[in-house]
Amino acid sequence: MKFAVIGAGISGVSAARMLQDKGHEVTVFEKGTKPGGLVRCDVVDGHLFHRTGGHIFNAKDKEVRDWFWSYFDKEKEFISARRNAKILLKGKVIGYPIENYLYQLDKEIIESVLADFLTIGPGGKKDPFSYSDFADFLKGNFGSTLYQLYFEPYNRKIWNTDLSQVPLGWLEGKLPMPNIKQVLLSNLLREEESSMVHSTFYYPRQGGSQFIIERLATGLDIQCNREITKLEFKSGIWTTNETNTFDSIVFTGDVRQLSELMSIDDRELQHELGGVSNLRSNGTSNLLCETDDTDVSWLYLPDGNTRAHRIIYTGNFSASNNAKGKRKSCVVEFSGHVDERVMKAEIASLPGNLAPIDFNYEPNSYVIQSEDTRARISRIKNILSGYRFHLSGRFAEWEYYNMDKAIFSVMDILKSFRN
Ligand SMILES: Cc1cc2nc3c(=O)[nH]c(=O)nc-3n(C[C@H](O)[C@H](O)[C@H](O)COP(=O)(O)OP(=O)(O)OC[C@H]3O[C@@H](n4cnc5c(N)ncnc54)[C@H](O)[C@@H]3O)c2cc1C
């Protein structure tokens, strides 16, 4: 079959890789100047700049792991590291996750948290996800003291929205759910939390996540600076931008744009696509900085004295991420669009004598789901698959995917081709 893959982020490149390895003819169209999407990195003044986040790799699923590692030499090309995350809370550095480091908080706060825990009970609710929204979930599982002190201000910064408007579906597998008994034990025994998502991770020795993309992209026909603005289906054939024809399409772009992009004689589909064109997302603004040395990998910033929500010490992930002879690099991350001048002013209140190097604004980084999003996307996927058009990826499926989940989704879709 002749496939067009739209988008060369991790989803598009993985899909193209798998399809080409199975013998299909594949062309990838990418509107950006190089492959990568959200995982894109550039070298600026000798420092590696993760333009969004600071991408590390981890995969729970064995099939994903096996596929991924078949393209890399794990020992030679990657570093395996332990997460060393901290929280800067009212000027004091606290361990992460906060509930396991209660003993580092002030006495009155500890007393108040304990009072909350006694109300919640040793095992908490039988099903920790049986709350109506994210705000209730956090209050119900951690109590109102920790909610007000940390969970609410931190998550409000990230989501830029009222947490009671955030449904719970996206949380599955994202947060470990220790019960009160485990939390108290961790505090008494002072044991490190090892079951956290990303408590250990892999990171390329050279080039960060751009290395991953470029290795997977080797030998693929990826046409950059090629935005797909029109997708037409007629007589069983797909035509992109009125030029190239394909048997099948894998779309990894933004599902909200499909109702505009797609020309197809199907009223039900057009109706469904119209229903997702207004989904909400959040962007992130990143400031690449030089920093004084630290052994921390992520520093979370819940306090209201800065709009930044975390510092990612990417210079600690691999020594090659830092310019020779300079201090280490890090990325200060802000939710939404924050002007470069504002970001530069904000870092004065952060630790590490930060010196700015470069900045980036990514308008779409976090998807915000509502109650019916999954059902809507599922209906669209069903209809589209009848036209050999497949949605895969964070913004195509409107899922809070990490790289591994994006790869898993591609695998899942490709398996469905056989059925
Ligand atoms: C702040 C942050 C931190 C993260 N950290 C991690 C982490 O540490 N580890 C991890 O595993 N995951 C992490 N993730 C998640 C990870 O970034 C995503 O799961 C993954 O990058 C999604 O890839 P994708 O290919 O689905 O989408 P994208 O990366 O958005 O790729 C889509 C591509 O399609 C292109 N495109 C869109 N429309 C068109 C069009 N019409 N024509 C042509 N091209 C088009 C875009 O330019 C883009 O390159 C993080 C995400 C964020 C926001």
The ligand as a Gaussian input file, in Angstrom:
#p B3LYP/6-31G(d) Opt

LIG

0 1
 C        6.243000      19.587000      28.582000
 C        6.215000      18.173000      28.077000
 C        7.122000      17.247000      28.563000
 C        7.097000      15.935000      28.104000
 N        8.019000      15.055000      28.586000
 C        8.020000      13.795000      28.130000
 C        9.024000      12.878000      28.570000
 O        9.905000      13.225000      29.339000
 N        8.981000      11.595000      28.084000
 C        8.013000      11.194000      27.194000
 O        8.027000      10.024000      26.791000
 N        7.070000      12.046000      26.750000
 C        7.037000      13.329000      27.194000
 N        6.115000      14.208000      26.725000
 C        5.099000      13.724000      25.763000
 C        5.619000      13.701000      24.332000
 O        6.111000      14.966000      23.976000
 C        4.501000      13.323000      23.362000
 O        3.898000      12.126000      23.715000
 C        4.981000      13.113000      21.938000
 O        5.952000      14.044000      21.588000
 C        3.790000      13.229000      21.007000
 O        4.245000      12.999000      19.703000
 P        3.259000      13.083000      18.472000
 O        4.026000      12.662000      17.299000
 O        1.983000      12.393000      18.789000
 O        2.857000      14.644000      18.349000
 P        3.786000      15.865000      17.924000
 O        5.094000      15.783000      18.572000
 O        2.954000      17.084000      18.155000
 O        4.003000      15.666000      16.359000
 C        3.057000      16.033000      15.398000
 C        3.827000      16.533000      14.187000
 O        2.908000      16.763000      13.130000
 C        3.263000      17.957000      12.454000
 N        2.045000      18.421000      11.780000
 C        0.869000      18.761000      12.368000
 N       -0.031000      19.097000      11.440000
 C        0.568000      18.964000      10.244000
 C        0.135000      19.165000       8.895000
 N       -1.109000      19.567000       8.602000
 N        1.015000      18.933000       7.893000
 C        2.288000      18.514000       8.174000
 N        2.743000      18.320000       9.426000
 C        1.894000      18.536000      10.444000
 C        3.774000      18.860000      13.557000
 O        4.592000      19.885000      13.063000
 C        4.527000      17.868000      14.439000
 O        5.880000      17.751000      14.069000
 C        6.117000      15.535000      27.164000
 C        5.221000      16.467000      26.662000
 C        5.259000      17.771000      27.108000
 C        4.292000      18.761000      26.550000

